[in-house]
């Protein structure tokens, strides 16, 4: 990483701050949804269940909107910082896909279900590509752990999709999104946002 101007360092801290806040809101909203309804149906249908369940729709909207804003902002920063297309396009795709998931309720018929699944699969594939690109570029134990968490989550989610009486889609998706979220932070750190990231981590551990 070369010399960074004061303006660039401010931008680094800003994108890390926004991403930290929005990701925290997303996972806090998800946690609250799980507390409200942690039935087998929720576990079997995954995170999307909370976007159609009456008692959690508004909470899900807040969580999805927060994550969308943070990732869209990160995608702009990543592109400006010279990130590979895999990283910046993935963040942009997920940011756009999240509200589309809410607008395509899977329980309203075949058309909506297939539309919902197509959006979700597209998002998941771009997330996997972004993390794979990170592993190729950024060596280290942390990167491998993050990739492993995302891989395990993806395998659990994939195994839960067929009707095999394996209702673990929610835990699988949660692990997958957690791994991807950390991967975005690592991409920012790799491309120049290390100072802002270190400051946030230092404050969190203080």
Buried (B, 14 or more C-beta within 10 A) or exposed (E): EEEBEEEBBEBBBBBBBBBBEBBBBBBBBBEBBBEEBEEEEBBBBBBBBBBBBEEBBEBBBBBBBBBBBBBBBBBBBBBBBEBBEBBBBBBBBBBBBBBBBBEBBBEEEEEBBEBBBEBBEBBBEBBBBBBBBBBEBBEEEEBEEBBEBBBBBBEBBEEBBEEEEBBBBBBBBBBBBBBBBBBBBBBBBBBBBBBBBEBBBEEEEE
